[in-house]
Amino acid sequence: MTIRTFWTLFLKILGIWLVLSGLTVIPQFISAFTFFGDNPQENLLVVILVIVIMLLTVGLYFVVLKLLVFNSDRVIDKLKLDKGFGEERLDLAISLKTVLTIATIVIGGLIFVDALPMLGKQLFTLIQKKALFVENPQVSWIIFYAVKALIGYFLMTNSQGIVGFINRKTANMDQL
């Protein structure tokens, strides 16, 4: 494995991890809307500000995804990450695809393990309160943790397809 391949692998794993970790930001912005009360017209400026900040945050995560996962070669070139090493090769006999597959499985597992206990906790709290499903504000968190657990499960079980998608997109970006 060359130094460049190592940095490519590292940046792609970092990009996937940052974007998937950033999924928790979106429900926090959405939960901010519950604080505006029954008359959001009184707080119109604040609502617009929250929406703008949320869109900027999501946009930033898309930029991170594009730069670190799909355009990692450009980042390596701009930051000169592969310069200054005494040896050009690292003696690892693992292909980039294999390492990305393992990283996708590990990241999916971490997301799943992180979401499952919180989903159980929220469901247990909902059952304890014996509240209606629609009236409880914790329902949004139950949905969020269920989706997060499903994403983690999807990453673990479909890692080959995800790595293939990343490789196709990277190849498409290189052709442009």
Stockholm file with secondary structure:
# STOCKHOLM 1.0

chainA/1-176         MTIRTFWTLFLKILGIWLVLSGLTVIPQFISAFTFFGDNPQENLLVVILVIVIMLLTVGLYFVVLKLLVFNSDRVIDKLKLDKGFGEERLDLAISLKTVLTIATIVIGGLIFVDALPMLGKQLFTLIQKKALFVENPQVSWIIFYAVKALIGYFLMTNSQGIVGFINRKTANMDQL
#=GR chainA/1-176 SS CBHHHHHHHHHHHHHHHHHHHGGGHHHHHHHHGGGGCSCTTTTHHHHHHHHHHHHHHHHHHHHHIIIIIISHHHHHHHHTTTSSCSCSBCCCCCCHHHHHHHHHHHHHHHHHHHHHHHHHHHHHHHHHHTCCTTTCTTHHHHHHHHHHHHHHHHHHHTHHHHHHHHHHHHHHHHHC
#=GC SS_cons         CBHHHHHHHHHHHHHHHHHHHGGGHHHHHHHHGGGGCSCTTTTHHHHHHHHHHHHHHHHHHHHHIIIIIISHHHHHHHHTTTSSCSCSBCCCCCCHHHHHHHHHHHHHHHHHHHHHHHHHHHHHHHHHHTCCTTTCTTHHHHHHHHHHHHHHHHHHHTHHHHHHHHHHHHHHHHHC
//
